Amino acid sequence: MAEKMSVSRRKGIVALGLTLGVTLLGAGPSAPAVATASKGRPAASLAPTTYTVKIVNNSAIDDENAIVFQQQPNQPSDVHSLAWLSKMCHAGTSVAFTWSVDYNFVWGQTGTLKPGVNYDAGQIIPADLDNANTVTLSYVDDGFEFGKPASGAPSGSLLVKEDDSVPGPDSSAQGSVGIGMSGAGTFVVSTQPNAGVEFEITPTYWLAFGSYTAGTVVSEDILTNPYQLQFPDGETSAVATFDGANWTVQYG
């Protein structure tokens, strides 16, 4: 799968094309998930595919969380990955994560984004890759709020339009905005007025151990043994075991 990313600026609109394609304990999303991400779901389609991964800690690590996050190659410095799913996983124990491939828009109260900082979720609303793929972010009465999502972006992508009321880097009220999956944030950028952020989506997943809680900006350099997870076609569950040096994954 070709991985690409482009960043362009025109007429005050920031357009970030993100091909978010990696893998979750195996080899890329299953065929139904890829169809959903790259082409969008038809109206009144079947429920999104649900995935489960059980993480088994057979290492000496005893004070870190098991983490699932999303990432892509050549990620711009102003686009931040969040610890999407996170639970404490002591040595000799296991934890399980379940999610569905459905998308959402998110904004947070925190504008200064760096590893270890939580974006501080303020609102999470459902998104649809065809019929509700564009939303406007405003700042009204000292608070951010999303408008009603509508169609507008190319099928298979999600677009956030930030109007002229949105605080930018010169304001202490600057926040963050982005997208998520299964009801939690995955990628955010700092807000700026009269800007737009467009995400072209192919879901990718990674596993790791670290101290990050859900919603915190992650740095792959600080995580313990990040591992690309990729489900083979037709598989929706996996058991991933970490022995302190390597991951072993079984499907089904």
Secondary structure, 3 states (H helix, E strand, C coil): CCCCEEEEEECCEEEEEECCCCCECCCCCCHHHHHHHHHCCCCCCCCCCEEEEEEEECCCCCCCEEEEECCCCCCCCCCEEEEEEEEECCCCCEEEEEEECCEEEEEECCCCCCCCCECCEEEEEEEECCCECEEEEEEECCEEEECCCECCCCCCEEEEEECCCCCCCCCCCCCEEEEEECCEEEEEEECCCCEEEEEECCCCEEEEEECCCCCEECCCCCCEEEEEECCCCCCCEEEEEECCCCEEEEEC
